Each structure stands twice: as C-alpha cells, then as structure tokens.
Amino acid sequence: MAANYWASTQRLHWQFSRTELQDILQHLENEDPALTQQYPLLDRRLLSIFYNQQLVKLAKRMSIRQQALGTAQVYIRRFYTKVDVRNTNPYLILTTALYLACKMEESPQHIRVVVEHARSLWPDFIPSDVSRLGECEFYLISEMNSQLIIHHPYRTLQELQGRLDLVQDDVLVAWSIINDHYLTDLPLLFAPHVIAIAAIFLAMTLKQSSGGQQAAVNAAAYLTDSRQAIREGSSTVASNDNVPEKRIGSFVKWLAEGEVDLQAVADSMQEIISLYDVWDRYGEKTCKDQISHVVKARGLDK
C-alpha cells in the first residue's frame, strides 16, 4: 500500500485529464445506444447530489465519520467510470460502497447491520439476503482493480491550518467545501492538495465578501490571470479590486512559491462553483423517480 499520494494507485491509475474522463464516460454511453436512448439520465451532478444525500442518510444511522463517507463517494465515482448506471441498482451500489469504505477506513460495520439500516431506508431496493451485498462488494473491488486506498484533501487542510494561520471559520468553511467536492469529478481530476488549496481559497473569498459566488468566480479568474505575473515576480498581483482581501494576494504568492499548479486550483474552484449553480435546480423527487423507474423497469431490484 502506498503511504503517499505521489506513489499511490490513486495518482497512477485514477487521475485523468478532463478529455480522458469525458472519453471514458462517452464510451459508456455509446456501448448500448438503445439503452441510453430508452433511459435518458439527468445531469450527472444532480445524480451525484442525490447519491450523496442518500449516503448521508445511511451514514448518520450508523454514526460513520466523514472520511469513510468521502471514500465511499470516490468508490462510487470510480465504479461508474467502468459501469453504466443504467445496468445497476444504485441503492445497492451506494450501500456496498459505504460498507467497503468503512472497512478500508478502519471503522468496519457488520454486514447484517448495514443491510438492516439500508433496508429501513430503501426497502424496495435492498434485498434482505446479505449475500447479495457481499457479491456486490466483490463486484466493486473487481471493477476498481482492488485499488482501494484513497488520499483525501482533509489532511492537507489540517497541515496548512497552522502554516497559513487560518482562522477557525476558514477551516470550517473549507472543510465543508471539501465535503462538497466529492459530488463532482474533481477526485478523478486533481491531486488532494490541489482540492484543499482550492477549498481554502474559496473559504477565504466567500467568508470575507458579500458578493457570494460571484466573488468566488472573480477570485478564480484573478488566480488564473495572476499566475504568470506571480512567476515573473510582479508586485502588483494583489491589487485587483475583485479580490475581497489583500491577504488573498499573499496567499496566491505563497502558492506560486510552492510550485502549486495555479491553473488546477482555479479549475477546481470553478468546478465547485458550477456545482453550487446546478444545486439550485436540484429536486430530490425528480432524481428518485428517474432512478426508481430505471431500476424497476430493468428488474435490477430483484
């Protein structure tokens, strides 16, 4: 097992460029055009919000900590790069991913307890036979090539708290943003430290500005525009009026000195902002009805 991200299977086998990931997902869509046309799906981000809400419901019943929940969300996202969601029972996949994540995060839950809680939430979709969850566990492990170690952004956030003199409010908001990033493709696109830095930048921007998401958009643009100036030693990069505090400029300079990929940080910020925009049109019932229709119509609840 790799003890650090740079030598991990996460970096070597599960980090893609946007183009690579789009090609992978498009390939799944093209495998069975008739199935894709018969069962069109909502925006993947809306489905991710729904999956997250269901996972949180199950996790709360078993008092499962956030890191195990994050690991389960990464497993689900990885799995659905290999298998079309239309060929699965998402409720069983969610339950199995959480069960497996608890094992990997050293907080194992008994399989019967997991099934019992899942059935109390989704009785029409979770079989009472615990062997079905066991079979699904092997299915997930196989599709992920037994590469189950997940490196999370939380560790970087904790390490940077003291180094950057972050106040507690910054840390709490950044932690919440990291929680939300699992609802996007970011775990498959960028390193954990990039996500953590993007979350810190967003937390500092959103907390200090009354401009809300627009302020964060401005900050992301500022980060992109400032990249070359910072590397050339410009002293004017912190003078942008769209940036709520001068400490943002100091923060960006610190990033440049550390050779952090500022474009990746800016892209991560934009992805999270886009998620929040999509969230405004999220409807749980719409997602639930669509998933239930596909599962029942295809007999995947048996």
TITI-701875 format. One line per field, with one value per residue (C-alpha): residue number from 0; residue in one letter; y, x, z. Coordinates in nm, 2 decimals, decimal comma. Example, Ala and Ser with C-alpha at 12.3 -4.5 7.8 and 13.67 -1.06 7.14 Angstrom:
resi = c(0:1)
resn = c(A:S)
py = c(-0,45:-0,11)
px = c(1,23:1,37)
pz = c(0,78:0,71)
This chain:
resi = c(0:1:2:3:4:5:6:7:8:9:10:11:12:13:14:15:16:17:18:19:20:21:22:23:24:25:26:27:28:29:30:31:32:33:34:35:36:37:38:39:40:41:42:43:44:45:46:47:48:49:50:51:52:53:54:55:56:57:58:59:60:61:62:63:64:65:66:67:68:69:70:71:72:73:74:75:76:77:78:79:80:81:82:83:84:85:86:87:88:89:90:91:92:93:94:95:96:97:98:99:100:101:102:103:104:105:106:107:108:109:110:111:112:113:114:115:116:117:118:119:120:121:122:123:124:125:126:127:128:129:130:131:132:133:134:135:136:137:138:139:140:141:142:143:144:145:146:147:148:149:150:151:152:153:154:155:156:157:158:159:160:161:162:163:164:165:166:167:168:169:170:171:172:173:174:175:176:177:178:179:180:181:182:183:184:185:186:187:188:189:190:191:192:193:194:195:196:197:198:199:200:201:202:203:204:205:206:207:208:209:210:211:212:213:214:215:216:217:218:219:220:221:222:223:224:225:226:227:228:229:230:231:232:233:234:235:236:237:238:239:240:241:242:243:244:245:246:247:248:249:250:251:252:253:254:255:256:257:258:259:260:261:262:263:264:265:266:267:268:269:270:271:272:273:274:275:276:277:278:279:280:281:282:283:284:285:286:287:288:289:290:291:292:293:294:295:296:297:298:299:300:301)
resn = c(M:A:A:N:Y:W:A:S:T:Q:R:L:H:W:Q:F:S:R:T:E:L:Q:D:I:L:Q:H:L:E:N:E:D:P:A:L:T:Q:Q:Y:P:L:L:D:R:R:L:L:S:I:F:Y:N:Q:Q:L:V:K:L:A:K:R:M:S:I:R:Q:Q:A:L:G:T:A:Q:V:Y:I:R:R:F:Y:T:K:V:D:V:R:N:T:N:P:Y:L:I:L:T:T:A:L:Y:L:A:C:K:M:E:E:S:P:Q:H:I:R:V:V:V:E:H:A:R:S:L:W:P:D:F:I:P:S:D:V:S:R:L:G:E:C:E:F:Y:L:I:S:E:M:N:S:Q:L:I:I:H:H:P:Y:R:T:L:Q:E:L:Q:G:R:L:D:L:V:Q:D:D:V:L:V:A:W:S:I:I:N:D:H:Y:L:T:D:L:P:L:L:F:A:P:H:V:I:A:I:A:A:I:F:L:A:M:T:L:K:Q:S:S:G:G:Q:Q:A:A:V:N:A:A:A:Y:L:T:D:S:R:Q:A:I:R:E:G:S:S:T:V:A:S:N:D:N:V:P:E:K:R:I:G:S:F:V:K:W:L:A:E:G:E:V:D:L:Q:A:V:A:D:S:M:Q:E:I:I:S:L:Y:D:V:W:D:R:Y:G:E:K:T:C:K:D:Q:I:S:H:V:V:K:A:R:G:L:D:K)
py = c(0,00:0,34:0,57:0,89:1,02:1,05:0,68:0,57:0,39:0,69:0,91:0,64:0,48:0,70:1,06:1,16:1,47:1,62:1,49:1,14:1,14:1,27:1,00:0,73:0,84:0,89:0,53:0,40:0,60:0,45:0,09:0,04:0,33:0,18:0,16:0,52:0,65:0,45:0,57:0,92:1,04:1,38:1,59:1,37:1,64:1,62:1,25:1,29:1,52:1,26:0,98:1,20:1,27:0,90:0,81:1,07:0,93:0,58:0,71:0,90:0,59:0,41:0,72:0,68:0,95:1,19:1,04:0,70:0,87:1,05:0,72:0,57:0,86:0,82:0,44:0,52:0,77:0,53:0,24:0,45:0,51:0,14:0,05:0,23:0,33:0,20:-0,15:-0,12:-0,08:0,25:0,19:-0,14:0,02:0,31:0,07:-0,16:0,13:0,26:-0,09:-0,13:0,22:0,15:-0,15:0,05:0,34:0,10:0,15:-0,17:-0,23:-0,58:-0,67:-0,75:-0,41:-0,23:-0,43:-0,37:0,01:0,02:-0,17:0,06:0,35:0,17:-0,14:-0,18:-0,18:-0,36:-0,74:-0,90:-1,16:-1,03:-1,24:-1,00:-0,72:-0,95:-1,03:-0,66:-0,59:-0,82:-0,66:-0,31:-0,44:-0,61:-0,30:-0,09:-0,34:-0,38:-0,03:0,09:0,33:0,69:1,00:1,29:1,67:1,69:1,61:1,89:2,13:2,04:2,07:2,42:2,55:2,64:2,72:2,98:3,10:3,01:3,12:2,85:2,99:2,95:2,59:2,50:2,65:2,49:2,15:2,19:2,27:1,96:1,76:1,90:1,84:1,46:1,55:1,65:1,48:1,66:1,34:1,19:1,50:1,66:1,58:1,61:1,90:2,10:2,04:2,15:2,47:2,55:2,50:2,73:3,00:2,97:2,98:3,29:3,46:3,36:3,44:3,79:3,91:3,99:3,90:3,53:3,30:3,59:3,69:3,34:3,35:3,67:3,52:3,22:3,44:3,65:3,34:3,24:3,59:3,64:3,32:3,45:3,78:3,60:3,38:3,68:3,85:4,12:4,31:4,42:4,09:4,17:4,50:4,35:4,52:4,20:4,03:4,09:4,10:4,17:3,85:3,67:3,82:3,70:3,36:3,34:3,44:3,16:2,92:3,03:3,00:2,64:2,55:2,47:2,43:2,75:2,66:2,34:2,53:2,78:2,50:2,32:2,64:2,68:2,32:2,37:2,70:2,52:2,25:2,52:2,67:2,33:2,27:2,55:2,34:2,01:1,82:1,50:1,37:1,40:1,21:0,95:0,89:0,85:0,61:0,40:0,38:0,25:0,00:-0,14:-0,14:-0,34:-0,57:-0,46:-0,46:-0,83)
px = c(0,00:0,13:0,18:0,19:-0,02:0,26:0,33:-0,03:-0,26:-0,49:-0,24:-0,11:-0,44:-0,73:-0,63:-0,74:-0,74:-1,08:-1,06:-0,97:-1,26:-1,50:-1,39:-1,44:-1,79:-1,88:-1,76:-2,01:-2,29:-2,20:-2,18:-2,55:-2,71:-3,06:-3,04:-2,90:-3,19:-3,46:-3,34:-3,20:-3,05:-3,03:-2,71:-2,45:-2,40:-2,77:-2,75:-2,43:-2,62:-2,89:-2,64:-2,47:-2,79:-2,88:-2,53:-2,55:-2,88:-2,73:-2,41:-2,59:-2,78:-2,45:-2,25:-2,00:-1,73:-1,69:-1,37:-1,53:-1,82:-1,58:-1,40:-1,74:-1,82:-1,49:-1,56:-1,90:-1,75:-1,47:-1,72:-1,94:-1,65:-1,65:-2,02:-2,32:-2,55:-2,84:-2,71:-2,70:-2,92:-2,77:-2,91:-2,72:-2,41:-2,43:-2,48:-2,19:-1,95:-2,01:-1,97:-1,64:-1,52:-1,58:-1,35:-1,08:-1,10:-1,07:-1,42:-1,59:-1,96:-2,12:-2,28:-2,61:-2,63:-2,55:-2,82:-3,07:-3,02:-3,02:-3,35:-3,51:-3,43:-3,50:-3,70:-3,80:-3,44:-3,22:-3,26:-3,28:-3,02:-2,69:-2,50:-2,62:-2,43:-2,12:-2,15:-2,18:-1,87:-1,66:-1,81:-1,69:-1,35:-1,30:-1,41:-1,17:-0,89:-0,85:-0,71:-0,89:-0,66:-0,79:-0,60:-0,82:-0,78:-0,86:-0,50:-0,36:-0,62:-0,51:-0,14:-0,20:-0,41:-0,11:0,13:-0,12:-0,26:-0,61:-0,88:-1,13:-1,41:-1,18:-1,11:-1,48:-1,59:-1,30:-1,39:-1,75:-1,63:-1,41:-1,71:-1,90:-1,62:-1,70:-2,02:-1,81:-1,55:-1,26:-1,15:-1,07:-0,91:-0,68:-0,45:-0,59:-0,36:-0,50:-0,85:-0,76:-0,60:-0,90:-1,13:-0,92:-0,92:-1,30:-1,35:-1,14:-1,32:-1,68:-1,64:-1,50:-1,72:-2,08:-2,06:-2,11:-2,05:-1,97:-1,69:-1,55:-1,58:-1,38:-1,12:-1,08:-1,03:-0,79:-0,59:-0,56:-0,47:-0,21:-0,02:0,23:0,27:0,35:0,61:0,77:0,80:0,53:0,44:0,10:-0,09:-0,28:-0,43:-0,73:-1,05:-1,25:-1,05:-1,20:-0,89:-0,52:-0,43:-0,56:-0,27:-0,03:-0,19:-0,15:0,21:0,27:0,11:0,34:0,65:0,55:0,51:0,15:-0,04:-0,25:-0,45:-0,55:-0,66:-0,86:-1,02:-1,12:-1,27:-1,47:-1,59:-1,72:-1,89:-2,06:-2,18:-2,34:-2,51:-2,65:-2,77:-3,02:-3,22:-3,19:-3,50:-3,48:-3,81:-3,71:-3,39:-3,56:-3,83:-3,59:-3,36:-3,66:-3,80:-3,48:-3,41:-3,77:-3,82:-3,50:-3,56:-3,25:-3,42:-3,45)
pz = c(0,00:-0,09:0,21:0,00:-0,28:-0,54:-0,54:-0,50:-0,73:-0,70:-0,88:-1,12:-1,22:-1,11:-1,21:-1,55:-1,77:-1,85:-2,20:-2,09:-1,84:-2,10:-2,34:-2,07:-1,99:-2,35:-2,42:-2,16:-2,33:-2,66:-2,56:-2,58:-2,77:-2,75:-2,37:-2,34:-2,56:-2,37:-2,03:-2,06:-1,73:-1,56:-1,53:-1,35:-1,09:-1,00:-0,96:-0,75:-0,52:-0,48:-0,42:-0,16:0,02:0,04:0,16:0,43:0,55:0,58:0,73:1,00:1,11:1,18:1,30:1,03:1,01:0,72:0,58:0,53:0,36:0,13:0,05:-0,04:-0,27:-0,45:-0,49:-0,65:-0,89:-0,99:-1,03:-1,26:-1,49:-1,56:-1,55:-1,69:-1,40:-1,61:-1,56:-1,18:-0,87:-0,74:-0,39:-0,36:-0,50:-0,25:0,04:-0,07:-0,13:0,22:0,37:0,19:0,27:0,64:0,62:0,44:0,69:0,98:1,11:0,99:1,02:1,04:0,71:0,87:1,04:0,71:0,53:0,81:0,80:0,42:0,41:0,65:0,41:0,07:0,14:-0,23:-0,35:-0,09:-0,07:0,27:0,17:0,30:0,04:-0,23:-0,06:-0,04:-0,41:-0,49:-0,28:-0,49:-0,80:-0,68:-0,58:-0,92:-1,12:-0,92:-0,97:-0,59:-0,58:-0,27:-0,08:-0,10:-0,02:0,09:0,10:0,47:0,57:0,36:0,51:0,86:0,77:0,62:0,90:1,11:0,83:0,68:1,01:0,91:1,15:1,26:1,03:0,73:0,82:0,88:0,55:0,37:0,53:0,41:0,06:0,06:0,16:-0,14:-0,39:-0,38:-0,57:-0,87:-1,09:-0,90:-0,71:-1,06:-1,20:-0,94:-0,65:-0,30:-0,21:-0,51:-0,39:-0,03:-0,16:-0,38:-0,08:0,14:-0,14:-0,18:0,20:0,23:-0,06:0,04:0,40:0,35:0,07:0,04:-0,33:-0,27:-0,56:-0,79:-0,56:-0,58:-0,96:-0,96:-0,73:-0,96:-1,26:-1,06:-0,97:-1,34:-1,46:-1,18:-1,25:-1,50:-1,32:-0,99:-1,15:-1,31:-0,97:-1,02:-0,71:-0,83:-0,83:-0,51:-0,63:-0,81:-0,69:-0,73:-0,46:-0,12:0,09:0,03:0,21:-0,10:-0,29:-0,03:-0,04:-0,41:-0,39:-0,14:-0,38:-0,66:-0,44:-0,36:-0,73:-0,69:-1,02:-1,00:-1,31:-1,15:-0,84:-1,04:-1,24:-0,91:-0,78:-1,10:-1,08:-0,72:-0,81:-1,10:-0,86:-0,64:-0,95:-1,05:-0,69:-0,73:-0,97:-0,78:-0,70:-0,49:-0,62:-0,98:-0,93:-0,71:-0,96:-1,25:-1,07:-0,94:-1,29:-1,45:-1,17:-1,16:-1,54:-1,59:-1,30:-1,11:-0,77:-0,76)
